[in-house]
Amino acid sequence: MAQTVDIGKMIQDELDRQKRNPAWLADLLSTSRSNGYKIVNEKKFNDVLFLMDVSVAMNHNFLKDLAAMIEDEISTKSEQSV
């Protein structure tokens, strides 16, 4: 079973690391400040292209982070089936 991934928390953690806030991200994405806060409160993203936009805006590859998690899940599953 795949682990639960809270994308909004990942984005908030990166904003914290960069000492930025959701309003800053919203400005980069040309959306409202309230939407910036909705982004970090969202647990799931169904729109990969939007996540790409967030990654580019923040100069952080969230898709790469997710790919690493997927690789870990595959490795764990393979080890368990041996």
GIURNOR-V641999 format. One record per residue. RES is the residue in one letter. PSI is psi in whole degrees, 0 to 359 (* if undefined). NEAR is the number of other ideal C-beta (glycine too) atoms within 8 Angstrom. Layout:
((RES:PSI:NEAR) (RES:PSI:NEAR))
This chain:
((M:131:2) (A:145:6) (Q:155:6) (T:131:4) (V:123:8) (D:95:7) (I:318:12) (G:320:11) (K:321:9) (M:317:11) (I:316:14) (Q:319:10) (D:319:8) (E:322:11) (L:317:14) (D:316:7) (R:321:6) (Q:0:7) (K:46:4) (R:175:7) (N:168:7) (P:330:12) (A:322:9) (W:313:10) (L:316:17) (A:318:15) (D:316:9) (L:328:8) (L:5:11) (S:49:4) (T:175:6) (S:157:6) (R:319:9) (S:326:7) (N:327:10) (G:318:17) (Y:327:11) (K:324:8) (I:312:13) (V:345:13) (N:355:7) (E:128:9) (K:329:7) (K:149:5) (F:126:8) (N:358:3) (D:99:6) (V:323:7) (L:323:6) (F:319:8) (L:327:12) (M:316:9) (D:316:9) (V:316:13) (S:314:12) (V:315:7) (A:321:9) (M:356:13) (N:42:5) (H:128:6) (N:91:6) (F:331:13) (L:324:10) (K:319:7) (D:314:9) (L:321:9) (A:320:8) (A:321:8) (M:321:10) (I:315:9) (E:318:8) (D:317:8) (E:317:10) (I:316:8) (S:315:8) (T:317:8) (K:318:8) (S:318:8) (E:324:7) (Q:335:6) (S:357:5) (V:*:4))
